[in-house]
């Protein structure tokens, strides 16, 4: 009786995964788009869970601000991402980054460390969207209408590329 009671009353947690928009399918005869080295922000996590940003060891606490600086490139620094002009309906002409964050981890990286880095990257893009929304709509991105959120997403897309785990 106790077994039946526990089976009936127990709920099971279901893993929901990580929300990511996957790239479009490419045929084998198609070449992947070329990304200028300048527009690539490389984040590596080794088997000891150490973080390297563009080849330099760094702390997780620095990651969010460095991503924002790279993507926004406020001073048009030649060492940071390039920008392109984009017309976004409901906003007008904006400058969108051509930058991509490339995340790669070692096969021995702890899952917790990987998720911590993922969270920092997503937080950086969310903050950029909130700041952009405040400037153009006077409210945070989450408080905007669906149409306004879509406009913000076009101007500040989440550009994270995940490479296959390797031995780093």
Phi, psi and omega in degrees: 000318180297320179299314179297318179301312181293324178295323182284323187267346183278136175256149180253134174281139179245125177294131182264346178082190181250128181285120177213139172276121181279150178292159179295149179294139178239137174290161183296332182278352178274145176263142177294154180297143179279133177242124179301137180306324179299331184266015180244123178254107189265123178242120180241142174236120181271182184293342177269008181067024175278143182257133174235130178246118182049042175087357180247133176298142185212170177262149179301326181297340179271344190300311184301312181293324179292323177295314180300316179298317181297312183290314184284326180041065187296332183259011184051045178291135181289349178268357179248179187295150175282163178238155175228150178282138182217135174266124179242121180299133181093345179238312183112209180281130177225163174259122181250140180286145172267003185287147177228135175269120180257114181256127177223139179231162177278154178299336182268004180295136176293142179300320180299319179294319179299313180295323178299317178293316177305313181299320179294319179295313179296321178298323179297313180293323178296319178296319178297321177294317179298317179296318179295317179296320179297320180293315188266335183234352178075018179209162176292157183304319182293342181265000182274165174290167181299319180296317179293320178297321178295320178296318179295319180296326177290323181282328181229069181288155174278112184244082179239123178251128180252122180269159179295138179301142180222181174272109182261000000 
